[in-house]
Each structure stands twice: as C-alpha cells, then as structure tokens.
C-alpha cells in the first residue's frame, strides 16, 4: 500500500508583450522529496486560465506505507 503527498506550485508570470509562465524551483522541490524517501509520480493542473495556460499544479509523490 502507498501513501501520497501533494505539493502545490504557482507559476511566476513574466514578460512584456509575450507572457511567460514558469514554475520555479520545481526540480529542487522534487529532489527534496526524493531525499526524504518520496517518489515523484506526476502532476495535476489545479488552476488553468481561459487561454489554456496552467497557473497552478500539484506535484504528486508516493512512498510505501511502513
């Protein structure tokens, strides 16, 4: 059996004329959880704009229940 943990991330929006949506430090977050024994399994969009840009996601981690 597995247990799950979720980490919500919000985009940083930047740019003039051309808007750029970026999730900062995502690799650092994944590495932090991995060092604590969690395995990254994917993400789920939580908040999406009408134009299709994803503003918030939840990273999903799992590990075996001990």
HTML snippet that shows the backbone in 3Dmol.js (N, CA, C, O; Angstrom):
<script src="https://3Dmol.org/build/3Dmol-min.js"></script>
<div id="view" style="width:600px;height:400px;position:relative"></div>
<script>
const pdb = `
ATOM      1  N   UNK A   1       0.849  -1.184   0.000  1.00  0.00           N
ATOM      2  CA  UNK A   1       0.000   0.000   0.000  1.00  0.00           C
ATOM      3  C   UNK A   1       0.894   1.247   0.000  1.00  0.00           C
ATOM      4  O   UNK A   1       1.966   1.258   0.605  1.00  0.00           O
ATOM      5  N   UNK A   2       0.434   2.286  -0.686  1.00  0.00           N
ATOM      6  CA  UNK A   2       1.189   3.524  -0.796  1.00  0.00           C
ATOM      7  C   UNK A   2       0.463   4.666  -0.081  1.00  0.00           C
ATOM      8  O   UNK A   2      -0.761   4.658   0.054  1.00  0.00           O
ATOM      9  N   UNK A   3       1.246   5.644   0.373  1.00  0.00           N
ATOM     10  CA  UNK A   3       0.691   6.897   0.870  1.00  0.00           C
ATOM     11  C   UNK A   3       1.151   7.994  -0.082  1.00  0.00           C
ATOM     12  O   UNK A   3       2.193   7.880  -0.727  1.00  0.00           O
ATOM     13  N   UNK A   4       0.360   9.055  -0.156  1.00  0.00           N
ATOM     14  CA  UNK A   4       0.633  10.119  -1.120  1.00  0.00           C
ATOM     15  C   UNK A   4       0.763  11.466  -0.427  1.00  0.00           C
ATOM     16  O   UNK A   4       0.149  11.723   0.608  1.00  0.00           O
ATOM     17  N   UNK A   5       1.583  12.312  -1.032  1.00  0.00           N
ATOM     18  CA  UNK A   5       1.769  13.683  -0.558  1.00  0.00           C
ATOM     19  C   UNK A   5       1.675  14.590  -1.787  1.00  0.00           C
ATOM     20  O   UNK A   5       2.114  14.228  -2.879  1.00  0.00           O
ATOM     21  N   UNK A   6       1.097  15.770  -1.586  1.00  0.00           N
ATOM     22  CA  UNK A   6       0.887  16.715  -2.687  1.00  0.00           C
ATOM     23  C   UNK A   6       1.558  18.044  -2.355  1.00  0.00           C
ATOM     24  O   UNK A   6       1.508  18.511  -1.217  1.00  0.00           O
ATOM     25  N   UNK A   7       2.181  18.641  -3.356  1.00  0.00           N
ATOM     26  CA  UNK A   7       2.851  19.926  -3.174  1.00  0.00           C
ATOM     27  C   UNK A   7       2.334  20.874  -4.263  1.00  0.00           C
ATOM     28  O   UNK A   7       2.538  20.630  -5.452  1.00  0.00           O
ATOM     29  N   UNK A   8       1.668  21.952  -3.850  1.00  0.00           N
ATOM     30  CA  UNK A   8       1.110  22.905  -4.810  1.00  0.00           C
ATOM     31  C   UNK A   8       2.157  23.929  -5.227  1.00  0.00           C
ATOM     32  O   UNK A   8       2.894  24.461  -4.398  1.00  0.00           O
ATOM     33  N   UNK A   9       2.207  24.193  -6.532  1.00  0.00           N
ATOM     34  CA  UNK A   9       3.129  25.189  -7.080  1.00  0.00           C
ATOM     35  C   UNK A   9       2.347  26.178  -7.932  1.00  0.00           C
ATOM     36  O   UNK A   9       1.421  25.803  -8.653  1.00  0.00           O
ATOM     37  N   UNK A  10       2.736  27.452  -7.839  1.00  0.00           N
ATOM     38  CA  UNK A  10       2.118  28.523  -8.612  1.00  0.00           C
ATOM     39  C   UNK A  10       3.148  29.081  -9.587  1.00  0.00           C
ATOM     40  O   UNK A  10       4.331  29.174  -9.262  1.00  0.00           O
ATOM     41  N   UNK A  11       2.697  29.449 -10.779  1.00  0.00           N
ATOM     42  CA  UNK A  11       3.617  29.968 -11.791  1.00  0.00           C
ATOM     43  C   UNK A  11       4.085  31.373 -11.448  1.00  0.00           C
ATOM     44  O   UNK A  11       3.405  32.132 -10.757  1.00  0.00           O
ATOM     45  N   UNK A  12       5.252  31.688 -11.947  1.00  0.00           N
ATOM     46  CA  UNK A  12       5.749  33.063 -11.961  1.00  0.00           C
ATOM     47  C   UNK A  12       5.477  33.567 -13.368  1.00  0.00           C
ATOM     48  O   UNK A  12       5.890  32.946 -14.349  1.00  0.00           O
ATOM     49  N   UNK A  13       4.787  34.685 -13.464  1.00  0.00           N
ATOM     50  CA  UNK A  13       4.447  35.258 -14.762  1.00  0.00           C
ATOM     51  C   UNK A  13       5.396  36.400 -15.042  1.00  0.00           C
ATOM     52  O   UNK A  13       5.614  37.255 -14.184  1.00  0.00           O
ATOM     53  N   UNK A  14       5.972  36.421 -16.256  1.00  0.00           N
ATOM     54  CA  UNK A  14       6.891  37.492 -16.622  1.00  0.00           C
ATOM     55  C   UNK A  14       6.766  37.775 -18.117  1.00  0.00           C
ATOM     56  O   UNK A  14       6.074  37.071 -18.852  1.00  0.00           O
ATOM     57  N   UNK A  15       7.447  38.810 -18.529  1.00  0.00           N
ATOM     58  CA  UNK A  15       7.484  39.140 -19.942  1.00  0.00           C
ATOM     59  C   UNK A  15       6.698  40.395 -20.280  1.00  0.00           C
ATOM     60  O   UNK A  15       5.736  40.756 -19.602  1.00  0.00           O
ATOM     61  N   UNK A  16       7.132  41.044 -21.341  1.00  0.00           N
ATOM     62  CA  UNK A  16       6.442  42.220 -21.876  1.00  0.00           C
ATOM     63  C   UNK A  16       6.098  41.884 -23.319  1.00  0.00           C
ATOM     64  O   UNK A  16       6.981  41.580 -24.121  1.00  0.00           O
ATOM     65  N   UNK A  17       4.826  41.939 -23.640  1.00  0.00           N
ATOM     66  CA  UNK A  17       4.402  41.576 -24.997  1.00  0.00           C
ATOM     67  C   UNK A  17       4.131  40.086 -25.109  1.00  0.00           C
ATOM     68  O   UNK A  17       3.033  39.672 -25.483  1.00  0.00           O
ATOM     69  N   UNK A  18       5.121  39.294 -24.788  1.00  0.00           N
ATOM     70  CA  UNK A  18       4.967  37.838 -24.775  1.00  0.00           C
ATOM     71  C   UNK A  18       5.019  37.398 -23.320  1.00  0.00           C
ATOM     72  O   UNK A  18       6.020  37.601 -22.633  1.00  0.00           O
ATOM     73  N   UNK A  19       3.928  36.794 -22.859  1.00  0.00           N
ATOM     74  CA  UNK A  19       3.841  36.377 -21.464  1.00  0.00           C
ATOM     75  C   UNK A  19       4.463  34.997 -21.306  1.00  0.00           C
ATOM     76  O   UNK A  19       4.240  34.098 -22.117  1.00  0.00           O
ATOM     77  N   UNK A  20       5.239  34.854 -20.259  1.00  0.00           N
ATOM     78  CA  UNK A  20       5.897  33.578 -19.978  1.00  0.00           C
ATOM     79  C   UNK A  20       5.433  33.080 -18.620  1.00  0.00           C
ATOM     80  O   UNK A  20       5.488  33.810 -17.630  1.00  0.00           O
ATOM     81  N   UNK A  21       4.975  31.831 -18.576  1.00  0.00           N
ATOM     82  CA  UNK A  21       4.553  31.192 -17.329  1.00  0.00           C
ATOM     83  C   UNK A  21       5.609  30.154 -16.976  1.00  0.00           C
ATOM     84  O   UNK A  21       5.955  29.302 -17.794  1.00  0.00           O
ATOM     85  N   UNK A  22       6.123  30.235 -15.736  1.00  0.00           N
ATOM     86  CA  UNK A  22       7.233  29.364 -15.350  1.00  0.00           C
ATOM     87  C   UNK A  22       7.043  28.870 -13.914  1.00  0.00           C
ATOM     88  O   UNK A  22       6.728  29.651 -13.016  1.00  0.00           O
ATOM     89  N   UNK A  23       7.235  27.575 -13.714  1.00  0.00           N
ATOM     90  CA  UNK A  23       7.239  27.010 -12.363  1.00  0.00           C
ATOM     91  C   UNK A  23       8.688  27.010 -11.890  1.00  0.00           C
ATOM     92  O   UNK A  23       9.509  26.238 -12.385  1.00  0.00           O
ATOM     93  N   UNK A  24       8.997  27.877 -10.934  1.00  0.00           N
ATOM     94  CA  UNK A  24      10.376  27.993 -10.463  1.00  0.00           C
ATOM     95  C   UNK A  24      10.680  26.962  -9.384  1.00  0.00           C
ATOM     96  O   UNK A  24       9.811  26.604  -8.588  1.00  0.00           O
ATOM     97  N   UNK A  25      11.911  26.496  -9.367  1.00  0.00           N
ATOM     98  CA  UNK A  25      12.423  25.577  -8.345  1.00  0.00           C
ATOM     99  C   UNK A  25      11.712  24.229  -8.317  1.00  0.00           C
ATOM    100  O   UNK A  25      11.735  23.551  -7.289  1.00  0.00           O
ATOM    101  N   UNK A  26      11.088  23.825  -9.404  1.00  0.00           N
ATOM    102  CA  UNK A  26      10.382  22.551  -9.415  1.00  0.00           C
ATOM    103  C   UNK A  26      11.345  21.386  -9.185  1.00  0.00           C
ATOM    104  O   UNK A  26      11.026  20.464  -8.434  1.00  0.00           O
ATOM    105  N   UNK A  27      12.495  21.416  -9.807  1.00  0.00           N
ATOM    106  CA  UNK A  27      13.478  20.333  -9.622  1.00  0.00           C
ATOM    107  C   UNK A  27      13.981  20.285  -8.188  1.00  0.00           C
ATOM    108  O   UNK A  27      14.212  19.204  -7.645  1.00  0.00           O
ATOM    109  N   UNK A  28      14.151  21.441  -7.577  1.00  0.00           N
ATOM    110  CA  UNK A  28      14.580  21.475  -6.172  1.00  0.00           C
ATOM    111  C   UNK A  28      13.539  20.822  -5.268  1.00  0.00           C
ATOM    112  O   UNK A  28      13.886  20.089  -4.342  1.00  0.00           O
ATOM    113  N   UNK A  29      12.262  21.092  -5.538  1.00  0.00           N
ATOM    114  CA  UNK A  29      11.178  20.501  -4.744  1.00  0.00           C
ATOM    115  C   UNK A  29      11.172  18.980  -4.922  1.00  0.00           C
ATOM    116  O   UNK A  29      11.065  18.242  -3.943  1.00  0.00           O
ATOM    117  N   UNK A  30      11.284  18.513  -6.162  1.00  0.00           N
ATOM    118  CA  UNK A  30      11.298  17.072  -6.428  1.00  0.00           C
ATOM    119  C   UNK A  30      12.493  16.414  -5.748  1.00  0.00           C
ATOM    120  O   UNK A  30      12.353  15.346  -5.152  1.00  0.00           O
ATOM    121  N   UNK A  31      13.664  17.038  -5.830  1.00  0.00           N
ATOM    122  CA  UNK A  31      14.865  16.492  -5.180  1.00  0.00           C
ATOM    123  C   UNK A  31      14.698  16.440  -3.662  1.00  0.00           C
ATOM    124  O   UNK A  31      15.124  15.475  -3.027  1.00  0.00           O
ATOM    125  N   UNK A  32      14.085  17.462  -3.080  1.00  0.00           N
ATOM    126  CA  UNK A  32      13.866  17.499  -1.626  1.00  0.00           C
ATOM    127  C   UNK A  32      12.999  16.327  -1.183  1.00  0.00           C
ATOM    128  O   UNK A  32      13.328  15.635  -0.219  1.00  0.00           O
ATOM    129  N   UNK A  33      11.894  16.106  -1.887  1.00  0.00           N
ATOM    130  CA  UNK A  33      11.018  14.989  -1.536  1.00  0.00           C
ATOM    131  C   UNK A  33      11.711  13.647  -1.765  1.00  0.00           C
ATOM    132  O   UNK A  33      11.544  12.721  -0.971  1.00  0.00           O
ATOM    133  N   UNK A  34      12.483  13.537  -2.838  1.00  0.00           N
ATOM    134  CA  UNK A  34      13.205  12.288  -3.121  1.00  0.00           C
ATOM    135  C   UNK A  34      14.198  11.976  -2.002  1.00  0.00           C
ATOM    136  O   UNK A  34      14.346  10.818  -1.612  1.00  0.00           O
ATOM    137  N   UNK A  35      14.873  12.990  -1.490  1.00  0.00           N
ATOM    138  CA  UNK A  35      15.814  12.787  -0.384  1.00  0.00           C
ATOM    139  C   UNK A  35      15.112  12.329   0.889  1.00  0.00           C
ATOM    140  O   UNK A  35      15.732  11.713   1.757  1.00  0.00           O
ATOM    141  N   UNK A  36      13.819  12.629   1.000  1.00  0.00           N
ATOM    142  CA  UNK A  36      13.030  12.200   2.158  1.00  0.00           C
ATOM    143  C   UNK A  36      12.325  10.866   1.915  1.00  0.00           C
ATOM    144  O   UNK A  36      11.505  10.438   2.728  1.00  0.00           O
ATOM    145  N   UNK A  37      12.643  10.207   0.794  1.00  0.00           N
ATOM    146  CA  UNK A  37      12.095   8.882   0.518  1.00  0.00           C
ATOM    147  C   UNK A  37      10.837   8.847  -0.338  1.00  0.00           C
ATOM    148  O   UNK A  37      10.250   7.783  -0.532  1.00  0.00           O
ATOM    149  N   UNK A  38      10.417  10.000  -0.850  1.00  0.00           N
ATOM    150  CA  UNK A  38       9.220  10.065  -1.689  1.00  0.00           C
ATOM    151  C   UNK A  38       9.597   9.899  -3.155  1.00  0.00           C
ATOM    152  O   UNK A  38      10.673  10.330  -3.570  1.00  0.00           O
ATOM    153  N   UNK A  39       8.725   9.280  -3.940  1.00  0.00           N
ATOM    154  CA  UNK A  39       8.932   9.103  -5.375  1.00  0.00           C
ATOM    155  C   UNK A  39       7.948  10.009  -6.114  1.00  0.00           C
ATOM    156  O   UNK A  39       6.751  10.001  -5.829  1.00  0.00           O
ATOM    157  N   UNK A  40       8.468  10.792  -7.071  1.00  0.00           N
ATOM    158  CA  UNK A  40       7.619  11.675  -7.879  1.00  0.00           C
ATOM    159  C   UNK A  40       6.830  10.813  -8.858  1.00  0.00           C
ATOM    160  O   UNK A  40       7.413   9.988  -9.561  1.00  0.00           O
ATOM    161  N   UNK A  41       5.502  10.995  -8.913  1.00  0.00           N
ATOM    162  CA  UNK A  41       4.679  10.213  -9.831  1.00  0.00           C
ATOM    163  C   UNK A  41       3.982  11.047 -10.898  1.00  0.00           C
ATOM    164  O   UNK A  41       3.504  10.492 -11.888  1.00  0.00           O
ATOM    165  N   UNK A  42       3.910  12.366 -10.723  1.00  0.00           N
ATOM    166  CA  UNK A  42       3.276  13.189 -11.747  1.00  0.00           C
ATOM    167  C   UNK A  42       2.714  14.474 -11.173  1.00  0.00           C
ATOM    168  O   UNK A  42       2.996  14.842 -10.032  1.00  0.00           O
ATOM    169  N   UNK A  43       1.906  15.154 -11.990  1.00  0.00           N
ATOM    170  CA  UNK A  43       1.283  16.401 -11.532  1.00  0.00           C
ATOM    171  C   UNK A  43      -0.129  16.490 -12.067  1.00  0.00           C
ATOM    172  O   UNK A  43      -0.491  15.828 -13.039  1.00  0.00           O
ATOM    173  N   UNK A  44      -0.922  17.329 -11.407  1.00  0.00           N
ATOM    174  CA  UNK A  44      -2.295  17.586 -11.814  1.00  0.00           C
ATOM    175  C   UNK A  44      -2.472  19.096 -11.911  1.00  0.00           C
ATOM    176  O   UNK A  44      -2.140  19.809 -10.964  1.00  0.00           O
ATOM    177  N   UNK A  45      -2.990  19.607 -13.038  1.00  0.00           N
ATOM    178  CA  UNK A  45      -3.297  21.037 -13.105  1.00  0.00           C
ATOM    179  C   UNK A  45      -4.425  21.357 -12.128  1.00  0.00           C
ATOM    180  O   UNK A  45      -5.429  20.647 -12.077  1.00  0.00           O
ATOM    181  N   UNK A  46      -4.255  22.431 -11.351  1.00  0.00           N
ATOM    182  CA  UNK A  46      -5.251  22.815 -10.355  1.00  0.00           C
ATOM    183  C   UNK A  46      -5.986  24.078 -10.786  1.00  0.00           C
ATOM    184  O   UNK A  46      -7.188  24.213 -10.559  1.00  0.00           O
ATOM    185  N   UNK A  47      -5.257  25.002 -11.410  1.00  0.00           N
ATOM    186  CA  UNK A  47      -5.856  26.260 -11.859  1.00  0.00           C
ATOM    187  C   UNK A  47      -5.363  26.558 -13.267  1.00  0.00           C
ATOM    188  O   UNK A  47      -4.160  26.638 -13.518  1.00  0.00           O
ATOM    189  N   UNK A  48      -6.320  26.720 -14.186  1.00  0.00           N
ATOM    190  CA  UNK A  48      -5.964  26.964 -15.580  1.00  0.00           C
ATOM    191  C   UNK A  48      -6.742  28.164 -16.092  1.00  0.00           C
ATOM    192  O   UNK A  48      -7.941  28.292 -15.845  1.00  0.00           O
ATOM    193  N   UNK A  49      -6.048  29.042 -16.807  1.00  0.00           N
ATOM    194  CA  UNK A  49      -6.692  30.240 -17.374  1.00  0.00           C
ATOM    195  C   UNK A  49      -7.548  29.854 -18.581  1.00  0.00           C
ATOM    196  O   UNK A  49      -7.402  28.765 -19.136  1.00  0.00           O
ATOM    197  N   UNK A  50      -8.430  30.748 -18.973  1.00  0.00           N
ATOM    198  CA  UNK A  50      -9.285  30.507 -20.131  1.00  0.00           C
ATOM    199  C   UNK A  50      -8.514  30.350 -21.429  1.00  0.00           C
ATOM    200  O   UNK A  50      -8.998  29.727 -22.374  1.00  0.00           O
ATOM    201  N   UNK A  51      -7.296  30.925 -21.476  1.00  0.00           N
ATOM    202  CA  UNK A  51      -6.479  30.817 -22.686  1.00  0.00           C
ATOM    203  C   UNK A  51      -5.650  29.535 -22.714  1.00  0.00           C
ATOM    204  O   UNK A  51      -4.875  29.314 -23.645  1.00  0.00           O
ATOM    205  N   UNK A  52      -5.815  28.683 -21.685  1.00  0.00           N
ATOM    206  CA  UNK A  52      -5.131  27.387 -21.668  1.00  0.00           C
ATOM    207  C   UNK A  52      -3.879  27.332 -20.829  1.00  0.00           C
ATOM    208  O   UNK A  52      -3.359  26.243 -20.581  1.00  0.00           O
ATOM    209  N   UNK A  53      -3.373  28.472 -20.380  1.00  0.00           N
ATOM    210  CA  UNK A  53      -2.156  28.476 -19.575  1.00  0.00           C
ATOM    211  C   UNK A  53      -2.440  27.951 -18.169  1.00  0.00           C
ATOM    212  O   UNK A  53      -3.405  28.358 -17.522  1.00  0.00           O
ATOM    213  N   UNK A  54      -1.598  27.055 -17.718  1.00  0.00           N
ATOM    214  CA  UNK A  54      -1.743  26.478 -16.385  1.00  0.00           C
ATOM    215  C   UNK A  54      -1.035  27.383 -15.387  1.00  0.00           C
ATOM    216  O   UNK A  54       0.147  27.687 -15.549  1.00  0.00           O
ATOM    217  N   UNK A  55      -1.763  27.816 -14.347  1.00  0.00           N
ATOM    218  CA  UNK A  55      -1.196  28.714 -13.346  1.00  0.00           C
ATOM    219  C   UNK A  55      -0.784  27.997 -12.073  1.00  0.00           C
ATOM    220  O   UNK A  55       0.156  28.424 -11.402  1.00  0.00           O
ATOM    221  N   UNK A  56      -1.473  26.908 -11.728  1.00  0.00           N
ATOM    222  CA  UNK A  56      -1.125  26.156 -10.524  1.00  0.00           C
ATOM    223  C   UNK A  56      -1.189  24.665 -10.817  1.00  0.00           C
ATOM    224  O   UNK A  56      -2.052  24.191 -11.557  1.00  0.00           O
ATOM    225  N   UNK A  57      -0.253  23.940 -10.217  1.00  0.00           N
ATOM    226  CA  UNK A  57      -0.245  22.485 -10.320  1.00  0.00           C
ATOM    227  C   UNK A  57       0.000  21.896  -8.940  1.00  0.00           C
ATOM    228  O   UNK A  57       0.473  22.584  -8.035  1.00  0.00           O
ATOM    229  N   UNK A  58      -0.323  20.626  -8.789  1.00  0.00           N
ATOM    230  CA  UNK A  58       0.070  19.891  -7.599  1.00  0.00           C
ATOM    231  C   UNK A  58       0.975  18.758  -8.036  1.00  0.00           C
ATOM    232  O   UNK A  58       0.589  17.919  -8.851  1.00  0.00           O
ATOM    233  N   UNK A  59       2.186  18.737  -7.489  1.00  0.00           N
ATOM    234  CA  UNK A  59       3.103  17.634  -7.721  1.00  0.00           C
ATOM    235  C   UNK A  59       2.667  16.491  -6.813  1.00  0.00           C
ATOM    236  O   UNK A  59       2.294  16.723  -5.663  1.00  0.00           O
ATOM    237  N   UNK A  60       2.708  15.274  -7.313  1.00  0.00           N
ATOM    238  CA  UNK A  60       2.256  14.113  -6.552  1.00  0.00           C
ATOM    239  C   UNK A  60       3.454  13.213  -6.260  1.00  0.00           C
ATOM    240  O   UNK A  60       4.236  12.870  -7.146  1.00  0.00           O
ATOM    241  N   UNK A  61       3.567  12.844  -4.983  1.00  0.00           N
ATOM    242  CA  UNK A  61       4.646  11.975  -4.527  1.00  0.00           C
ATOM    243  C   UNK A  61       4.046  10.783  -3.788  1.00  0.00           C
ATOM    244  O   UNK A  61       2.980  10.891  -3.182  1.00  0.00           O
ATOM    245  N   UNK A  62       4.737   9.648  -3.844  1.00  0.00           N
ATOM    246  CA  UNK A  62       4.262   8.464  -3.123  1.00  0.00           C
ATOM    247  C   UNK A  62       5.421   7.747  -2.461  1.00  0.00           C
ATOM    248  O   UNK A  62       6.576   7.883  -2.863  1.00  0.00           O
ATOM    249  N   UNK A  63       5.082   6.979  -1.435  1.00  0.00           N
ATOM    250  CA  UNK A  63       6.037   6.042  -0.843  1.00  0.00           C
ATOM    251  C   UNK A  63       5.258   4.944  -0.161  1.00  0.00           C
ATOM    252  O   UNK A  63       4.091   5.116   0.191  1.00  0.00           O
ATOM    253  N   UNK A  64       5.913   3.814   0.020  1.00  0.00           N
ATOM    254  CA  UNK A  64       5.234   2.683   0.637  1.00  0.00           C
ATOM    255  C   UNK A  64       4.963   2.972   2.094  1.00  0.00           C
ATOM    256  O   UNK A  64       5.799   3.515   2.816  1.00  0.00           O
ATOM    257  N   UNK A  65       3.769   2.593   2.502  1.00  0.00           N
ATOM    258  CA  UNK A  65       3.385   2.770   3.905  1.00  0.00           C
ATOM    259  C   UNK A  65       4.172   1.771   4.744  1.00  0.00           C
ATOM    260  O   UNK A  65       4.240   0.585   4.422  1.00  0.00           O
ATOM    261  N   UNK A  66       4.768   2.274   5.830  1.00  0.00           N
ATOM    262  CA  UNK A  66       5.580   1.372   6.654  1.00  0.00           C
ATOM    263  C   UNK A  66       4.828   0.870   7.863  1.00  0.00           C
ATOM    264  O   UNK A  66       5.375   0.102   8.655  1.00  0.00           O
TER     265      UNK A  66
END
`;
const viewer = $3Dmol.createViewer("view");
viewer.addModel(pdb, "pdb");
viewer.setStyle({}, {cartoon: {color: "spectrum"}});
viewer.zoomTo();
viewer.render();
</script>
